[in-house]
Amino acid sequence: MERTVHPRSFKARALVKQGINPAHNRQLERVKREQDSANTFEAVAREWVALKTWEPITKKRRLDMLARVVFPKIGMLPVKQITPAHILDVLKAAAKKSGPSVAAEAKRTMSGVFELAVSTLRAETDPTYPVSKALPANKTQHKRPLTPEEVGQLLRDFDGHGVKFETACAFRLMWWTLCRPIEIAAARWCARGSRSTATC
């Protein structure tokens, strides 16, 4: 009766010929599997966001986008096993469901996550690069500027519209400083005096 040799025996013999201890090799493979399960895309992405010096609200918005757009597709995959095909699938779905601006934000974010993964030896390459031009560029659409008459009417209308104190100050600051709304919204409230005495 011919004896059947288990495939693992062939593998063990091959390792011995290479000077590798099969028991040590099994331990190394187990450690690698454990590292892969700990280094999922979601885990590395959360680490990447935590390392940023952004305001808490900015971090929350970025994590919300990841949870909505990226994590459902690749969040549980080991970061080093993600391919350009995975990335393209995420980008196409994001562009179709949420629009090109969200897809562009997802692409930038994923690239940043992979930059961290590569620099910490948890991935070898950034799979977003090969598909970076796969989707049409997100073109910014600028609206026409208001005329002086329209600006005056806008300010008069605003004065007659009851809004929260902070909102009124933010609106006026935008006109006085020409900052973008996001810059005003992220500014720290450092007004001197009490609410009842402060003016805008």
C-alpha positions in Angstrom: 0.0 0.0 0.0 1.4 3.3 -1.1 1.8 5.9 1.7 0.3 9.3 1.0 2.6 12.2 2.0 0.8 15.3 3.3 1.5 18.6 1.4 2.7 20.1 4.7 5.4 17.5 4.8 6.6 18.6 1.4 6.6 22.2 2.5 8.5 21.3 5.7 11.2 19.4 3.8 11.6 22.3 1.4 12.1 24.7 4.3 14.7 22.4 5.9 16.6 22.3 2.5 16.7 26.1 2.7 18.0 26.0 6.2 14.7 27.2 7.7 13.3 25.6 10.8 9.7 24.7 10.0 8.5 25.3 13.6 10.1 28.8 13.6 8.5 29.5 10.2 5.1 28.6 11.5 5.5 31.0 14.4 6.6 33.7 12.0 3.6 33.2 9.8 1.3 33.3 12.8 2.8 36.6 13.9 2.4 38.0 10.4 -1.3 36.9 10.3 -1.9 38.6 13.7 -0.2 41.8 12.5 -2.2 41.8 9.3 -5.5 41.5 11.3 -4.4 44.4 13.6 -3.2 46.6 10.7 -6.5 46.8 8.8 -7.1 49.9 6.7 -9.6 51.3 9.3 -7.1 50.9 12.1 -4.3 52.7 10.2 -6.8 55.4 9.0 -7.9 56.1 12.6 -4.2 56.3 13.6 -3.6 58.7 10.7 -6.4 61.0 11.7 -5.3 61.0 15.3 -1.8 62.1 14.3 -3.2 65.2 12.5 -3.1 68.6 14.3 -6.6 69.4 13.1 -9.4 70.7 15.3 -11.6 68.0 16.7 -14.5 69.0 14.5 -12.3 68.5 11.4 -11.2 65.1 12.6 -14.8 64.1 13.2 -15.8 65.2 9.7 -13.0 63.2 8.1 -13.8 60.1 10.1 -17.5 60.5 9.2 -16.5 60.6 5.5 -14.4 57.5 5.9 -17.1 55.6 7.8 -19.6 56.5 5.1 -17.6 56.1 2.0 -14.4 54.0 2.5 -14.6 51.7 5.6 -17.7 49.7 4.3 -15.6 48.6 1.3 -12.0 48.3 2.5 -12.0 49.1 6.2 -11.6 45.4 7.4 -8.9 44.5 4.8 -5.2 44.3 5.9 -3.7 47.5 4.6 -1.0 45.8 2.7 -3.4 43.6 0.8 -5.4 46.5 -0.7 -4.9 46.9 -4.5 -5.5 49.7 -7.0 -8.7 47.8 -8.0 -10.1 48.2 -4.5 -9.3 51.9 -4.5 -10.9 52.4 -7.9 -14.1 50.6 -6.7 -14.2 53.0 -3.7 -13.7 56.1 -5.9 -16.3 55.1 -8.5 -18.9 54.4 -5.8 -18.2 57.6 -4.0 -18.4 59.7 -7.2 -21.7 58.1 -8.2 -23.3 58.3 -4.8 -21.9 61.5 -3.3 -20.3 63.4 -6.1 -16.8 64.2 -7.4 -15.8 66.4 -4.4 -16.4 63.5 -2.0 -14.5 61.1 -4.2 -11.6 63.6 -4.4 -11.5 63.9 -0.6 -11.6 60.1 -0.2 -8.7 59.8 -2.6 -6.6 62.3 -0.8 -7.4 60.7 2.5 -6.7 57.2 1.4 -3.3 58.3 -0.1 -2.4 59.9 3.3 -3.3 56.7 5.1 -1.1 54.7 2.8 1.7 57.2 3.1 1.7 56.4 6.9 1.4 52.7 6.3 4.4 52.7 3.9 6.5 54.8 6.3 5.8 52.4 9.1 6.5 49.3 7.0 2.9 48.1 7.1 2.5 48.5 3.3 4.9 48.5 0.4 3.2 50.9 -2.0 0.4 53.4 -2.2 -2.3 51.8 -4.4 -4.1 55.1 -4.9 -1.3 56.3 -7.3 -2.0 54.1 -10.3 -5.7 55.2 -10.3 -5.2 58.8 -9.4 -6.3 60.0 -12.8 -9.1 57.4 -13.3 -11.9 59.9 -12.4 -12.5 63.3 -14.0 -10.9 66.2 -12.1 -13.2 68.0 -9.7 -13.6 71.4 -11.2 -14.3 74.3 -8.9 -17.3 76.4 -10.0 -17.0 80.0 -9.1 -20.1 82.2 -8.7 -20.1 85.7 -10.1 -19.2 88.5 -7.6 -22.0 90.6 -6.1 -22.4 94.2 -7.3 -22.0 97.0 -4.8 -25.8 97.5 -4.9 -26.4 93.8 -4.1 -23.8 93.9 -1.3 -25.7 96.8 0.3 -29.0 95.1 -0.1 -27.6 91.9 1.5 -26.3 93.8 4.5 -29.6 95.6 5.0 -31.5 92.4 4.7 -29.2 90.7 7.2 -29.6 93.6 9.7 -33.4 93.1 9.6 -33.2 89.3 10.1 -33.0 88.0 13.7 -30.0 85.6 14.1 -27.9 84.3 17.0 -25.3 86.6 18.3 -22.4 84.4 17.2 -23.8 84.0 13.7 -24.2 87.7 13.3 -20.5 88.2 14.3 -19.3 85.5 12.0 -21.2 87.0 9.1 -19.8 90.4 9.7 -16.2 89.0 10.2 -16.4 87.4 6.7 -17.1 90.8 5.2 -14.5 92.6 7.3 -11.7 90.0 6.8 -12.7 88.4 3.5 -12.0 85.0 5.1 -13.7 81.9 3.9 -16.7 80.5 5.8 -14.8 77.5 7.0 -12.0 79.7 8.4 -14.5 81.8 10.3 -16.3 78.7 11.6 -13.1 77.3 12.9 -11.9 80.5 14.5 -11.7 80.6 18.3 -14.2 82.8 20.1 -12.0 85.3 21.9 -14.3 88.4 22.2 -13.6 90.6 25.2 -16.4 91.5 27.5 -19.7 89.7 28.2 -22.3 88.8 25.6 -24.4 91.7 26.7 -21.6 94.3 26.2 -19.7 92.8 23.2 -20.4 94.3 19.8 -19.7 93.2 16.3 
